[in-house]
Amino acid sequence: MENENLPIIEKSFLRQLLELFLVFLKLGAFTFGGGYAMISLLRETVVEHKKWLSDDEMLEVIGIAESTPGPIAINMATYIGYKRGKIFGSLVATLGVVLPSLIIIFIISLFFEQFLQNAYVKFAFSGIKIAVALLIINAGLDMIKKLERKALAIIVLLVVIIFMFMIEIFQINFSSIYLILIGGFIGIVANVVKITKKEDKK
């Protein structure tokens, strides 16, 4: 009986890998502006349509992808791929998201100067920049809406927003990665204090 079921399991797993590859191939091909612009479309695909992740898991994926080395889009694809199909899932998802950019950049590199000097290309990128900015804002608003309405989360959010405005206004040389690490440290300390209080009450 086991041998009879094995081909079905393999076919199901292969279909799952193919679906992962096609989803991330589409995301890689039709997302302009890097990983941050991809977040909105990625959430719509993996949370709302495919139901692969919950909103909380999506926020965790973004946090992990942002705080680990490498492009955020690739990190997210690798994580989600692994969650769906382990090692093979992470490989096909990463390949899917990278492949369109790799092919397009290779083609552009063959006639780079002519490409940049083309007036229509310049006009197109002017519009794309605006669309990308709106996509990033939309993704940020979606994440804020799904954020837990806890005092700690709201305080950290407001402090980070104020701090980032100060960085921009006063041109302070301060990497955003430190803000993520500080936020993580505050989260650890707050939860340790919470656990300690619970134990003391017992």
N, C-alpha and C positions, 0 to 999 in steps of 0.2 A: 504493500500500500504506500509506503514511503517513497519508493521509486516512481510510482505513478503520479504522486503529487509534486515531485521535484520540478518537472518541466513547467508546471503551472506557476510555481513559486518563482522560478527563474524568469519566466515571461512577465509576471507581475512586477518583479524588481526592475527588469529592463525597461518596461513601460514607465515606471516611476523615474528612472534615471533619464529617459528620453524627455519626459515632461519637465523635469528640472532643467535640463539643458535648453529646451525650447523657451521656457519662461525667462531664463536669464539671458539667453541670446536676444530675445525681444527687448528686454530691459536695456541690455548693452547697446543695441542697435538704435533705439529710439529715445534714449536719454542723453540730453546735452547738458553740459555744465558740471560734470563730475558727480561724485557720490551724494552730495547734499541735495542736488536737484533730483537724484534718483529716489530719495527717501519717500516722497509723496507717492510716486508711481509704484514703488516697491511695496509700501504699506497697502495700497489699494489692491495689489495683486495677491500678496501672500497672506494678508489678514482678512480682507473683505471677500475676495473671490475664492481663493484656494483654501482658506481656513487652516493654513499650515502653522500660523502663530497667532497668539492672542495679542492684544494691544500692549499689555504689560511685557510680554516676551519681546515684542518688537522694540520697545524702549530699551530693554536690556541689551538686545543685539546692537542697537545704535551706540549705546554706551561702550560696549566691548569693542566694536569696530573702530570707534573714534579714539579709544585709549590704547589700542595696540598698533604696532608699526605697520605701515603699508597703507595703500589707498582704501578709503572707507567702503567704496563699492565692492571691491574684491573681498575685503574682510567680511562684509555682510553676506556676500554670495557663498563664501567658504563655510561660514557658520551655519547658515540656513541649509545649505547642501548637506552638511554633516548631520544636522538634526534629522533630515529626511532620509538620507541614504548612506550615512556613515562616511567612510573614506572615499568610496566611489562617487557618492552624492556630492561631496565637497569638491572633488576633481571636476565633475561634469558641470556643476554650477559655476565654478570659477572659470573654466574654459569657456562656457557660454557667455559670461559677462565680459570677458577679455577679448574674445575673438573678433567681434565687429570693430572695436577700436583699433586693434592690431592691423586688420586688413585695410581699414580706411586710412590710418596714419601711413601705412606702407605705400599706398597708392598716392597720397598727397605728397609724400617725400620725393616721389619721382619727378614732380614738377612743382616744387614748393614755392619758388619765386613767382611763377605765373599765377599760381593759386591765390597768393596773398594780394597780388596786384589787380586781380579781377574785381571790377566794381560791383558786380552782382553778389559776389562772395562777401564783400564788405557790408553791403546793404542787409544781406541775410543775417550776418553775425550781429548787426545792430539790433535786429528784432529778437534774435535768440537770447542775447544778454538780458533783455527785459523779461522774456518768458522764464528764463532760468531763475532770475531774482524772485519772481512771483511764486515759482515752484518751491523754492527754498523757504520763503515766508509761509506758504501754505503748509509745508511739512512741519515747520516749527509750531504753527498754531494748532495743528492736529495733535502734536505731542503734548502741548500745554493742556489741551482739553482732556486728554487721557491721563494726565498726571494725577496722582492721588492727592486729594485735598487735605493734606496734612500740614501742620504749622512748619515743620522742618523743611518740607519740599518747597513750600511757598517762599520761605525766608531765603533758602539757597538760591532759588530761581531769581528773586529780586536782587540779591547781592551780586550774582553773576551778571545780570543785565546792566546794573549800575556800573560795575567794574569794567565791563566791556565798553560801555559808552565813554568812561574815563580814559581807557586805553586809546580809543579812537580820537577823542578830543585833544588829549595831551600828547599823543604820539608816543606812548610808552612802549618800550620794547619788552613785551611780555607774552610768552607763548600760551595759547588757549589750552594746551595740554596740562599746564599747571592748575588751571581752573578745574579741569576734570579730576585731577588727582586730589585737589583740596576738597572738592565735593564728595569724592569717595571716602576720604579720611573723615570728614564730618559725619557721613552716613555710618561709618564703622563705630566712631565714638558714641554717636547718639544711640545706636542699637545696643552697644555694650552697656551703656548707662541704663537703658531700658531693661535689659536682661538682669542686671545687677539689682535694680530696684525690686523686680519681681521675686528674685531669690531671697532678698532681705525680708519681704513681706511673708514668705513661707516660714 
